[in-house]
Amino acid sequence: MELENLRKHIRTLATLPVTDAEVISCYLTLEGGSVTDRNAFDTQVRFLKQGMAGTARRDSEDALKRIEEYLTIELLPDAKGIAIFSRAGAEPFFLPLQLRVPLPIWVAVDITPNIYHLVELKDTYHRYVVMISTEESVRILEVNLGAVTEELWKDRPELRKRVGREWTKDHYQDHRRERAQRFIKEKIKVLDRLVSAGGYAHLILAGNPRITAQVSHQLPKHLAAKLIDTVPASGRAQVSDIVEATIASFIQQEENESRRAAGEVIRAARAGGLAIVGTGPTFQALEQGRVDTLVLAQAYEPAPGWQCAACGRMEVEATKPAECRQCGAGELRSFDVREEMVRLAEQSGCDIEVVELSDSLMLHGGAGCLLRYRLPTEYV
């Protein structure tokens, strides 16, 4: 699956209309076309069934049946993770997403799909271009959601085969130096066209350190701005191993970007700028559609929120209120605040950054955001 398709699926899940039947959200790790820890999955399913009765139990069993059927016959051998969303009832819904990156074992039942793990995946694994250069070949690949999805360009010069036939070794050495410079310039032009046509925002150079250094030095400014790292690799290295190394590098670069976003939120909030921190203010800004970028700490685990069944008002408090503050009704259901945050963010089309390590953000509750604008009442 490619990143753009994942974005579309997340949007579908974030805007899925609520019905009387609940949605089962199932995340699993796969290996060799099967679930890696079936016992853990079965244990979570049994736990979820506890306390269910009547229509709710029948709908859940029907939804689980579709998941079981899919897991039995539809798994791809190269998939490392799968997310399945299943709902029965009057308006059934079923969406399986097989991915080439592992996912945690997680099963949940709620009136809306649990999409946080997909959002975190989308934030971690962007699409990028990797140019692998050795003394004998150049390959330009697209890496999308943690796997090579397309070989954009491939060139294997056959110059060495001419040694001993047409040229002396001295002639060959002179020609090789001259041709190497021309070769690098030509391949940078090819790279430039491919990056521009594909709309790629990130580039990694890999391969022979001497050649990658020359390529890096000759990159035009607009391509150099997209370069996030160079990864050394010998000419004997397998392409799969090189790509794995670039993925690790890219994930680290993405974490650095997320930390910068968290730092920007903290600095702007302290300076009275267009930023706020804390669960309550962030949630309110999301409800109002004022968020430009939502930033969450990976360790962020807020207490459950409460929603009024009568009027729909949501409260993000640590304790359940006696009644709805808006209409006075007493029927309140709990909801996952983090899940609701990312759902609101996806609905409004704002960016989401998940930062693995940010002590400063955790000191402010683990959540914050950059705002699009202030409310009139916030101006002083």
Residue pairs with C-beta under 8 A, 6 or more apart in sequence:
1 97
1 98
1 99
1 100
1 145
2 127
2 144
2 145
2 149
3 122
3 125
3 126
3 127
3 144
3 145
6 97
6 118
6 121
6 122
6 145
7 122
9 95
9 97
9 118
10 115
10 118
10 119
10 122
10 346
11 346
12 95
13 85
13 95
13 113
13 115
13 118
14 113
14 115
14 342
14 343
14 346
14 347
15 346
15 347
16 23
16 93
16 112
16 113
17 91
18 111
18 112
19 87
19 89
19 90
19 91
19 111
20 55
20 89
20 90
21 56
21 59
21 63
21 87
21 88
21 89
21 90
21 91
21 92
22 56
22 59
22 60
22 87
22 109
22 110
22 111
23 63
23 85
23 86
23 87
23 93
23 109
23 110
23 111
23 112
23 113
24 48
24 60
24 63
24 64
24 67
24 84
24 85
24 86
24 87
24 107
24 108
24 109
25 83
25 84
25 85
25 106
25 107
25 108
25 109
25 110
25 113
25 114
25 115
26 41
26 67
26 82
26 83
26 84
26 85
26 86
26 106
26 107
27 81
27 82
27 83
27 103
27 104
27 105
27 106
27 107
27 117
28 35
28 36
28 41
28 71
28 81
28 82
28 83
28 84
28 103
28 105
29 35
29 36
29 37
29 80
29 81
29 102
29 103
29 104
29 105
30 36
30 75
30 79
30 80
30 81
30 82
30 98
30 102
31 80
32 77
33 75
33 76
33 77
33 79
34 75
35 41
35 71
37 105
40 105
41 105
41 107
44 105
44 106
44 107
45 64
45 107
48 60
48 107
48 108
48 109
49 57
49 60
49 61
52 60
58 88
59 87
59 88
59 89
60 88
60 109
62 88
62 89
63 86
63 87
63 88
64 86
66 86
66 88
66 94
67 84
67 86
70 84
70 96
71 82
71 84
74 96
75 82
75 98
76 98
78 100
79 98
79 99
79 100
80 99
80 100
80 101
80 102
80 103
81 98
81 99
81 100
81 101
81 102
81 103
82 96
82 97
82 98
82 99
82 103
83 96
83 97
83 99
83 103
83 117
83 118
84 94
84 95
84 96
84 97
85 93
85 94
85 95
85 96
85 113
86 93
86 94
86 95
87 93
87 94
97 118
99 121
99 145
99 146
100 145
100 146
100 147
101 121
101 125
101 145
101 146
101 147
103 117
103 121
104 117
106 114
106 117
108 114
108 336
110 335
110 336
110 339
112 339
112 340
112 343
114 336
114 339
115 339
115 342
115 343
115 346
116 338
116 339
116 342
119 342
119 345
119 346
119 352
119 354
120 298
120 354
121 145
122 352
123 254
123 258
123 352
123 353
123 354
124 251
124 254
124 354
125 144
125 145
125 146
125 247
125 250
125 251
126 201
126 202
126 250
126 254
127 142
127 143
127 144
127 145
127 149
127 200
127 202
128 142
128 143
128 200
128 201
128 202
128 203
128 204
128 228
128 246
128 250
129 140
129 141
129 142
129 143
129 152
129 191
129 194
129 195
129 198
129 200
129 202
129 203
129 204
130 140
130 141
130 143
130 203
130 204
130 205
130 206
130 242
130 243
130 246
131 138
131 139
131 140
131 141
131 187
131 191
131 203
131 204
131 205
131 206
131 207
131 215
132 138
132 139
132 140
132 141
132 206
132 207
132 233
132 239
132 242
133 187
133 205
133 206
133 207
133 208
133 211
133 212
133 215
134 207
134 208
134 211
134 235
135 208
135 211
135 235
136 156
136 157
136 160
136 235
137 154
137 155
137 156
137 157
138 153
138 154
138 155
138 187
139 151
139 153
139 154
139 155
139 239
140 151
140 152
140 153
140 154
140 190
140 191
140 194
141 148
141 150
141 151
141 152
141 239
141 243
142 148
142 149
142 150
142 151
142 152
142 198
142 200
143 149
143 243
143 246
143 247
143 250
144 150
146 247
147 243
148 239
148 243
152 194
152 198
153 190
153 191
153 194
155 187
157 183
159 172
159 175
159 176
159 179
162 172
163 169
163 172
167 175
184 211
184 214
184 215
184 218
185 218
187 215
188 215
188 218
188 219
188 220
188 223
191 203
191 223
192 220
192 223
194 200
195 203
195 223
195 226
200 226
201 226
202 226
202 228
202 250
202 253
203 223
203 226
203 227
203 228
204 227
204 228
204 229
204 230
204 231
204 246
204 249
204 250
205 212
205 215
205 216
205 227
205 229
205 230
205 231
206 212
206 230
206 231
206 232
206 233
206 242
206 245
206 246
207 231
207 232
207 233
207 235
207 242
208 232
208 233
208 234
208 235
209 230
209 232
212 230
212 232
213 230
216 224
216 227
216 230
219 227
228 249
228 250
228 253
229 246
229 249
229 250
229 253
231 242
231 245
231 246
231 249
233 241
233 242
233 245
255 355
255 356
255 357
257 353
258 295
258 353
258 354
258 355
258 356
258 358
259 355
259 357
259 358
261 293
261 295
261 353
261 355
261 370
262 295
262 297
262 353
262 355
262 358
262 360
262 361
262 368
263 358
263 360
264 275
264 370
265 275
265 277
265 293
265 295
265 361
265 368
265 369
265 370
266 275
266 277
266 360
266 361
266 364
266 368
267 273
267 275
268 274
268 275
268 370
269 275
269 276
269 277
269 364
269 368
274 292
274 370
274 371
274 372
274 373
274 374
275 368
275 369
275 370
275 371
276 282
276 285
276 368
276 369
276 371
277 361
277 364
277 365
277 367
277 368
278 364
278 365
278 367
278 368
279 302
279 316
279 337
279 365
279 366
279 367
280 316
282 291
282 294
282 341
282 367
282 368
282 369
283 305
283 314
283 316
283 337
283 340
283 341
283 344
285 291
285 369
285 371
286 294
286 341
286 344
286 345
286 348
286 369
287 314
287 344
288 375
289 348
290 371
290 372
290 373
290 375
291 345
291 348
291 350
291 369
291 370
291 371
291 372
292 350
292 351
292 369
292 370
292 371
292 372
293 350
293 351
293 352
293 353
293 369
293 370
294 341
294 342
294 345
294 350
294 351
294 352
294 353
294 367
294 369
295 352
295 353
295 355
295 361
295 367
295 368
295 369
295 370
296 338
296 341
296 342
296 352
296 353
296 354
296 355
296 366
296 367
297 354
297 355
297 358
297 361
297 362
297 366
297 367
298 354
298 355
298 356
298 357
299 362
299 366
300 338
300 362
300 365
300 366
300 367
301 338
301 366
302 316
302 337
302 338
302 365
302 366
302 367
303 317
303 318
303 337
304 334
304 335
304 336
304 337
305 314
305 315
305 316
305 317
305 334
305 335
305 336
305 337
305 340
306 314
306 315
306 317
306 320
306 321
306 332
306 333
306 334
306 335
307 313
307 314
307 315
307 332
307 333
307 334
307 335
308 314
308 324
308 326
308 327
308 329
308 331
308 332
309 329
309 331
309 332
309 333
310 324
310 327
310 329
310 331
311 324
311 326
311 327
311 329
313 324
313 325
313 326
313 327
314 335
314 340
315 321
315 325
316 337
320 332
320 334
321 332
322 330
323 329
323 330
323 332
324 330
324 332
341 367
342 352
345 352
346 352
350 369
355 361
361 367
361 368
